[in-house]
Amino acid sequence: MLLVCFCFFINCSDTTNLTNCIRSVNLSFNTDLNNPSLINAQTPGGFAELPGGIKGILLFNKNGFDNGFVAFDRLCPQNKCVTPMTFKNRLLKCVCHESTYSVDFGGAPQTDGFECPAIEYRVTKNGSSIRISNF
């Protein structure tokens, strides 16, 4: 029984395939929510597309609270698609092979067969100032 539990634990913690995932670039981007291009991101469920990162950045307001902002690179995690991911219904979508990634769950893939998450950046809000950086 102990051997079965040990094997199960090893299989659940295998991250071999995740080492091939794309890592974020060095990033430190500051902006202000009062900027007219970010007006949509001021409301819960709203978002804005910003320059920066590898293929651009999606800033998403999950719930309207100061800690409710998330940011993701629009680069498809498969790295074979030159088109930036699109965003709809709280999902980033890679148009090259229809894979989707949840902004509510840290960019986790929502399509079977895909393991690499979308690149997430850290968002710090102070008043109306937003700072997006790599972790």
C-alpha positions, -999 to 999 in steps of 0.1 A, spaced: 0 0 0 28 24 9 45 17 -25 12 26 -44 9 59 -25 45 67 -32 41 60 -69 9 81 -70 27 110 -53 56 109 -78 32 109 -108 13 139 -95 44 159 -89 60 153 -123 67 186 -140 91 174 -167 69 187 -195 65 221 -178 102 228 -180 98 232 -217 72 260 -212 80 296 -222 92 318 -194 83 355 -190 106 383 -201 120 409 -178 92 434 -175 84 465 -155 56 485 -169 38 514 -152 5 530 -162 -25 548 -148 -60 535 -148 -72 571 -156 -55 568 -190 -84 569 -215 -71 537 -232 -77 518 -199 -112 530 -192 -126 495 -199 -103 479 -173 -117 501 -146 -149 480 -143 -151 444 -131 -148 420 -160 -132 447 -181 -99 445 -198 -73 465 -218 -46 454 -242 -13 471 -235 21 472 -253 49 452 -238 59 417 -230 65 395 -259 32 398 -279 14 425 -259 -2 424 -225 -38 417 -215 -47 436 -182 -79 421 -168 -100 433 -139 -114 401 -123 -136 416 -96 -131 454 -91 -110 451 -60 -74 464 -57 -60 429 -57 -83 417 -85 -62 427 -115 -43 401 -135 -20 405 -165 -10 379 -191 13 380 -221 -6 375 -253 20 351 -266 6 316 -273 23 292 -249 30 268 -277 55 294 -292 47 283 -328 20 309 -334 30 344 -344 -5 358 -339 -12 373 -304 -39 354 -284 -74 369 -284 -95 374 -253 -132 365 -248 -154 352 -220 -125 352 -195 -103 330 -218 -72 337 -238 -73 319 -271 -45 309 -294 -59 312 -329 -33 289 -344 -46 257 -328 -77 268 -308 -62 262 -274 -76 283 -245 -62 296 -212 -81 308 -182 -74 342 -167 -92 331 -135 -69 302 -129 -34 316 -135 -34 311 -173 -40 273 -169 -47 256 -202 -84 246 -207 -78 225 -238 -70 188 -235 -34 180 -246 -19 214 -237 2 217 -205 19 250 -206 1 279 -190 -2 314 -204 26 337 -192 13 356 -162 27 389 -149 24 404 -114 1 434 -110 4 459 -82 -22 486 -78 -17 517 -58 -45 542 -61 -50 546 -98 -14 535 -106 -8 500 -120 26 483 -122 30 452 -142 61 432 -138 75 397 -140 74 377 -107 
